[in-house]
Amino acid sequence: MAKMRLWSTAPGLIALLFYVAAIVGAVLEFIDLYLPVALPAYQSDPSAIINLIGFILNIAVAGFAVIAIIISIFGVPKALWVIFAFLSLACALVFPIILLIDSGVFMYIDATWFQAYMLDFIGFWLAAGGSFLAMIVGLFVPKEY
């Protein structure tokens, strides 16, 4: 199977930069919202499982991105890059969609959420946007033959 030349092409470097933005966004979300809220809330109230789900999904976003970047050093099949980018995008979107279904408001377009949790707001858009754009730009990276 042909490997992508991720580190030696302009689209490849752009895809890597978007994926780094996704990692930074996941870390910002993790630091701002999930780290101080999820674990203590789950320990004091076992019914607060939704916070624990958000905590785990946030780690998964960064995990998929880090794994994809590490394996891209050695050459990565285009399909695998797209799959990892899609999985990190899906993990970034699951928690807000669960809350949208539960409350009827998508919190990442709400101005009051931005004012209350600015790092989480910016982190979400970096994680979701970076994963999406890494997936799209990764489709245009040429393969080695």
NORVENFEN-V876156 format. One record per run of one state. SS is the DSSP state (a for helix, b for strand, c for the rest). FROM is the first residue (numbers start at 0). TO is the last residue. If there is no record, write none. Layout:
ss:from:to
SS:FROM:TO
SS:FROM:TO
This chain:
ss:from:to
c:0:2
b:3:3
c:4:8
a:9:43
c:44:47
a:48:71
c:72:74
b:75:75
c:76:76
a:77:102
c:103:105
a:106:108
c:109:109
a:110:115
c:116:116
a:117:137
c:138:141
b:142:142
c:143:144
